Amino acid sequence: MDNEQIFSVCGVVAVLGWGVLVLAPRWQLGTRWVAPVLLPLLIAVVYTFLVLTSTGQAPEGGGFGTLHAVSILFSDERALLAGWIHYLAFDLVVGAWQLRDAQRLRIHHLLVIPCLVTTFVMGPAGLLMYWTLRTIHQRFVASRN
């Protein structure tokens, strides 16, 4: 399988997980195992495969010490692909946590959907959006008691 195919397959796997979180929030198997565990682990297997089968040689000057070194590191297509699917897996785990936390706090799912979509598209911005919603909800609930 070439890098483009791996990119596409991992993208489809992630979208399936997000579909479960957004469209089937009451499906216990989906929200407790499929989206937060099984699909991210599947993506993690692919990530690990990419890392283990890479040359092990970063492009000259590539690394994690400076922004410039990271840009050189990600100039390698395989490293860029691994970095991308790293985001796919971790963002899905964060989205699954958001859903479970919102359900525990009884935050209406329609309010959580924009947070989930934003987490899927912009990762940390979606987490910030959810945390803001959560905080407002908690203060509103606390003020009613």
Short mmCIF file of the C-alpha atoms (twelve columns), coordinates in Angstrom:
data_MODEL
# 
_entry.id   MODEL 
# 
loop_
_atom_site.group_PDB 
_atom_site.id 
_atom_site.type_symbol 
_atom_site.label_atom_id 
_atom_site.label_alt_id 
_atom_site.label_comp_id 
_atom_site.label_asym_id 
_atom_site.label_seq_id 
_atom_site.Cartn_x 
_atom_site.Cartn_y 
_atom_site.Cartn_z 
_atom_site.pdbx_PDB_model_num 
ATOM 1   C CA . MET A 1   0.000   0.000  0.000  1 
ATOM 2   C CA . ASP A 2   1.469   3.374  -0.935 1 
ATOM 3   C CA . ASN A 3   1.405   6.538  1.170  1 
ATOM 4   C CA . GLU A 4   -1.665  7.985  -0.596 1 
ATOM 5   C CA . GLN A 5   -3.631  4.796  0.042  1 
ATOM 6   C CA . ILE A 6   -2.575  4.727  3.693  1 
ATOM 7   C CA . PHE A 7   -3.610  8.380  3.997  1 
ATOM 8   C CA . SER A 8   -7.026  7.633  2.473  1 
ATOM 9   C CA . VAL A 9   -7.705  4.491  4.521  1 
ATOM 10  C CA . CYS A 10  -6.750  6.159  7.796  1 
ATOM 11  C CA . GLY A 11  -8.913  9.148  6.895  1 
ATOM 12  C CA . VAL A 12  -11.914 6.888  6.276  1 
ATOM 13  C CA . VAL A 13  -11.313 5.050  9.567  1 
ATOM 14  C CA . ALA A 14  -11.209 8.370  11.450 1 
ATOM 15  C CA . VAL A 15  -14.365 9.639  9.719  1 
ATOM 16  C CA . LEU A 16  -16.165 6.443  10.742 1 
ATOM 17  C CA . GLY A 17  -15.247 7.135  14.359 1 
ATOM 18  C CA . TRP A 18  -16.397 10.739 14.140 1 
ATOM 19  C CA . GLY A 19  -19.611 9.548  12.506 1 
ATOM 20  C CA . VAL A 20  -20.293 7.349  15.523 1 
ATOM 21  C CA . LEU A 21  -19.665 10.233 17.926 1 
ATOM 22  C CA . VAL A 22  -21.839 12.726 16.056 1 
ATOM 23  C CA . LEU A 23  -24.602 10.511 14.651 1 
ATOM 24  C CA . ALA A 24  -24.890 7.653  17.156 1 
ATOM 25  C CA . PRO A 25  -24.089 9.154  20.566 1 
ATOM 26  C CA . ARG A 26  -26.288 6.648  22.426 1 
ATOM 27  C CA . TRP A 27  -24.725 3.548  20.828 1 
ATOM 28  C CA . GLN A 28  -22.772 2.307  23.854 1 
ATOM 29  C CA . LEU A 29  -20.538 -0.110 21.940 1 
ATOM 30  C CA . GLY A 30  -19.678 2.608  19.454 1 
ATOM 31  C CA . THR A 31  -19.040 5.392  21.931 1 
ATOM 32  C CA . ARG A 32  -17.235 3.270  24.537 1 
ATOM 33  C CA . TRP A 33  -15.184 0.951  22.318 1 
ATOM 34  C CA . VAL A 34  -15.351 1.564  18.565 1 
ATOM 35  C CA . ALA A 35  -14.637 5.320  18.382 1 
ATOM 36  C CA . PRO A 36  -12.408 5.825  21.438 1 
ATOM 37  C CA . VAL A 37  -10.473 2.534  21.453 1 
ATOM 38  C CA . LEU A 38  -10.677 0.231  18.434 1 
ATOM 39  C CA . LEU A 39  -10.407 2.776  15.625 1 
ATOM 40  C CA . PRO A 40  -7.607  4.824  17.252 1 
ATOM 41  C CA . LEU A 41  -5.730  1.575  17.941 1 
ATOM 42  C CA . LEU A 42  -6.124  0.576  14.296 1 
ATOM 43  C CA . ILE A 43  -4.691  3.937  13.276 1 
ATOM 44  C CA . ALA A 44  -1.949  3.467  15.903 1 
ATOM 45  C CA . VAL A 45  -0.969  0.168  14.278 1 
ATOM 46  C CA . VAL A 46  -0.553  1.949  10.951 1 
ATOM 47  C CA . TYR A 47  1.403   4.752  12.622 1 
ATOM 48  C CA . THR A 48  3.716   2.254  14.309 1 
ATOM 49  C CA . PHE A 49  4.182   0.393  11.024 1 
ATOM 50  C CA . LEU A 50  5.168   3.645  9.308  1 
ATOM 51  C CA . VAL A 51  7.656   4.514  12.034 1 
ATOM 52  C CA . LEU A 52  9.180   1.030  12.196 1 
ATOM 53  C CA . THR A 53  9.508   0.708  8.423  1 
ATOM 54  C CA . SER A 54  10.966  4.162  7.856  1 
ATOM 55  C CA . THR A 55  14.632  4.520  7.092  1 
ATOM 56  C CA . GLY A 56  15.252  5.746  10.630 1 
ATOM 57  C CA . GLN A 57  17.234  8.552  9.081  1 
ATOM 58  C CA . ALA A 58  15.747  12.026 9.481  1 
ATOM 59  C CA . PRO A 59  16.469  14.404 6.629  1 
ATOM 60  C CA . GLU A 60  19.635  16.370 7.367  1 
ATOM 61  C CA . GLY A 61  18.772  19.093 9.855  1 
ATOM 62  C CA . GLY A 62  15.419  17.490 10.728 1 
ATOM 63  C CA . GLY A 63  14.336  16.984 14.313 1 
ATOM 64  C CA . PHE A 64  12.135  18.305 17.099 1 
ATOM 65  C CA . GLY A 65  14.388  20.984 18.625 1 
ATOM 66  C CA . THR A 66  13.278  23.974 16.559 1 
ATOM 67  C CA . LEU A 67  10.400  24.864 14.284 1 
ATOM 68  C CA . HIS A 68  12.796  24.877 11.334 1 
ATOM 69  C CA . ALA A 69  14.034  21.371 12.222 1 
ATOM 70  C CA . VAL A 70  10.452  20.105 12.449 1 
ATOM 71  C CA . SER A 71  9.675   21.588 9.023  1 
ATOM 72  C CA . ILE A 72  12.691  19.758 7.599  1 
ATOM 73  C CA . LEU A 73  11.627  16.536 9.327  1 
ATOM 74  C CA . PHE A 74  8.134   16.774 7.833  1 
ATOM 75  C CA . SER A 75  9.532   17.450 4.370  1 
ATOM 76  C CA . ASP A 76  9.798   13.637 4.215  1 
ATOM 77  C CA . GLU A 77  6.421   12.356 2.959  1 
ATOM 78  C CA . ARG A 78  6.430   9.291  5.207  1 
ATOM 79  C CA . ALA A 79  7.145   11.409 8.308  1 
ATOM 80  C CA . LEU A 80  4.401   13.828 7.270  1 
ATOM 81  C CA . LEU A 81  1.962   10.931 6.845  1 
ATOM 82  C CA . ALA A 82  2.884   9.523  10.257 1 
ATOM 83  C CA . GLY A 83  2.398   12.964 11.800 1 
ATOM 84  C CA . TRP A 84  -1.002  13.341 10.150 1 
ATOM 85  C CA . ILE A 85  -2.335  9.983  11.297 1 
ATOM 86  C CA . HIS A 86  -0.980  10.722 14.768 1 
ATOM 87  C CA . TYR A 87  -3.413  13.669 14.788 1 
ATOM 88  C CA . LEU A 88  -6.247  11.507 13.438 1 
ATOM 89  C CA . ALA A 89  -5.903  9.004  16.273 1 
ATOM 90  C CA . PHE A 90  -5.436  11.457 19.127 1 
ATOM 91  C CA . ASP A 91  -8.157  13.874 18.022 1 
ATOM 92  C CA . LEU A 92  -10.603 10.967 17.847 1 
ATOM 93  C CA . VAL A 93  -9.719  9.958  21.410 1 
ATOM 94  C CA . VAL A 94  -10.262 13.561 22.546 1 
ATOM 95  C CA . GLY A 95  -13.615 13.700 20.740 1 
ATOM 96  C CA . ALA A 96  -14.730 10.459 22.375 1 
ATOM 97  C CA . TRP A 97  -13.795 11.864 25.775 1 
ATOM 98  C CA . GLN A 98  -15.774 15.020 25.039 1 
ATOM 99  C CA . LEU A 99  -18.858 12.968 24.186 1 
ATOM 100 C CA . ARG A 100 -18.605 10.767 27.297 1 
ATOM 101 C CA . ASP A 101 -17.950 13.775 29.528 1 
ATOM 102 C CA . ALA A 102 -20.881 15.696 28.032 1 
ATOM 103 C CA . GLN A 103 -23.171 12.723 28.537 1 
ATOM 104 C CA . ARG A 104 -22.036 12.380 32.147 1 
ATOM 105 C CA . LEU A 105 -22.725 16.078 32.718 1 
ATOM 106 C CA . ARG A 106 -25.999 15.908 30.762 1 
ATOM 107 C CA . ILE A 107 -24.987 18.507 28.212 1 
ATOM 108 C CA . HIS A 108 -27.377 18.292 25.270 1 
ATOM 109 C CA . HIS A 109 -25.799 16.533 22.304 1 
ATOM 110 C CA . LEU A 110 -26.779 19.285 19.851 1 
ATOM 111 C CA . LEU A 111 -24.549 21.651 21.831 1 
ATOM 112 C CA . VAL A 112 -21.658 19.183 21.715 1 
ATOM 113 C CA . ILE A 113 -21.775 18.518 17.950 1 
ATOM 114 C CA . PRO A 114 -20.063 21.823 16.990 1 
ATOM 115 C CA . CYS A 115 -17.300 21.016 19.478 1 
ATOM 116 C CA . LEU A 116 -16.846 17.554 17.973 1 
ATOM 117 C CA . VAL A 117 -16.730 18.909 14.423 1 
ATOM 118 C CA . THR A 118 -14.248 21.582 15.444 1 
ATOM 119 C CA . THR A 119 -12.081 18.998 17.206 1 
ATOM 120 C CA . PHE A 120 -12.111 16.862 14.059 1 
ATOM 121 C CA . VAL A 121 -11.102 19.805 11.871 1 
ATOM 122 C CA . MET A 122 -8.964  21.926 14.206 1 
ATOM 123 C CA . GLY A 123 -8.032  19.679 17.153 1 
ATOM 124 C CA . PRO A 124 -7.119  21.907 20.080 1 
ATOM 125 C CA . ALA A 125 -9.616  24.621 19.071 1 
ATOM 126 C CA . GLY A 126 -12.382 22.043 19.432 1 
ATOM 127 C CA . LEU A 127 -11.081 21.030 22.829 1 
ATOM 128 C CA . LEU A 128 -11.078 24.681 23.890 1 
ATOM 129 C CA . MET A 129 -14.602 25.089 22.523 1 
ATOM 130 C CA . TYR A 130 -15.819 22.036 24.428 1 
ATOM 131 C CA . TRP A 131 -14.097 23.146 27.641 1 
ATOM 132 C CA . THR A 132 -15.804 26.541 27.325 1 
ATOM 133 C CA . LEU A 133 -19.193 24.873 26.806 1 
ATOM 134 C CA . ARG A 134 -18.524 22.561 29.740 1 
ATOM 135 C CA . THR A 135 -17.560 25.459 32.020 1 
ATOM 136 C CA . ILE A 136 -20.606 27.522 31.072 1 
ATOM 137 C CA . HIS A 137 -22.857 24.497 31.542 1 
ATOM 138 C CA . GLN A 138 -21.363 23.696 34.950 1 
ATOM 139 C CA . ARG A 139 -21.800 27.285 36.133 1 
ATOM 140 C CA . PHE A 140 -25.372 27.366 34.848 1 
ATOM 141 C CA . VAL A 141 -26.202 24.072 36.565 1 
ATOM 142 C CA . ALA A 142 -24.496 25.194 39.780 1 
ATOM 143 C CA . SER A 143 -26.422 28.477 39.788 1 
ATOM 144 C CA . ARG A 144 -29.719 26.578 39.475 1 
ATOM 145 C CA . ASN A 145 -29.014 24.463 42.572 1 
# 
